[in-house]
Amino acid sequence: MMISLKRIACLALLFGLIQTASLQAQYYYAREGYNPYTGTGARAATGYNPYTGVGRTSSESYNRYTGNEHSTQTYDNTRTGTEGESKSYHNPYTGASANVQRAYNPYTGKSAYHYNYRR
């Protein structure tokens, strides 16, 4: 009888730990991955501040075989409605790099756009 109570207690403890681990995973906002066959690594993260209403998403990727790098950031302010985006590319073999930025405000209907390309 005593052994079965210990087993039940251990199973209950294990079940509780499993539930806690899955609860923590629901609040995880950053991801990272790597593919050894293609040599590509990527990382993404998302954040939101409810006090200011600002949200930001960012992602980066890198291919170690080609050396290509790519990064993207988006910005969103729910209180003012302003949205922004920035993208960057770089190829070390050709020396080419590019950067594009865009912002839009739906309340005023105005948008801004800027780009830069270098060889």
N, C-alpha and C positions, 0 to 999 in steps of 0.2 A: 504494500500500500504506500509506503514511504517513497519508493522509487518512482511510482507513477505520479505522485504529487510533485516530485522534483522535475520530472519530465514536462509536466504541464506548466510549471513555473518557468522553466527554460524556454519552452515554446512560446509562452505569453510574452516573455522578455524579448525574444527574437522577433516576434510579430510587431511589438512596439517599436523596436529599433528600425525595422524595415519601413514602417509607416512614417517615422520621423525623417528618415533619409529621403523618402519621396516628397515629403512636404518641403524640405530645404531645396530640392531640385526645382521646384516650381518658381522660386524667386531668383533663379540664376539667369542673369542677363547677358553674360559673355560666353562666346563659343570659340573654339579653336580647333583646327583640323589640319592634317597633313596627308598627302597621297604619295607614297614612296615610288609608285610606278611613273607618275608624271613629274614628280619633284615639286609639286605645287603645295604651298602652305597658305592657309587663310585664317583670318581672325575677325570676329564681328562682336560688337558690343552695343547695347542700347541703355539709355538712362533717361529718367524723367524726374523733374522736381515739381511736386504739386504746389509748393508755395509760390513759385514764380511762373508756373505754367510752361516751362521750357523743357522740350524733349530733344534729345540728340541721338543719332544713330551713326555708327562708324564701322567701316570695314576695310581691311587691308589684305592684299594677297601678294605673294612672292613666288617666283619660279626659279629655283636655284640652277636649273640647267640652262635656261635662256637669260636669266638675270632680270627679267621684266618685273617691274613693281607697279602696283595699282592700289590707290586708296580712294575712298569715298566717304564723305561726311554729309549728313543732312541735319538741318536745324528746323525746329518748329516751335513757335511761341503761340500757344492757344489763346492767350489773353489779347494779344495784338493782331493775331492772324498772320504774322510774318513767317514766311518759309524761306529757307536758304539751302543751297546745295553747293558742294565743292568736290571736284574730281581731279586727281593727279595721276599721270602716267610717266614712267621712265624706262628707257631701254639703254642699258650701259654699252651695248655693242655698237649701236649707231650714234649714241650720244644724244638722242632725241628725248625731249621731255615736253609735257603739255600740262597745263593747269586751266581748269574751267570753273568759274564761279557764277552763280545765279541767285538772285533774291527776288521775292515777290510779296507784295502786300495787297491782299484782297480788299481791304477797306478803302484804300486810295486807288486801287487799280494800276498802280505803278510797278514796274519791274526793272531790275538792273542786271546786266550781263557783262562779264569780263572774261577774256581768255588770253593765254600766253602760250606760244609755241617756240621752242628753241631747238636748233640742230647742233 
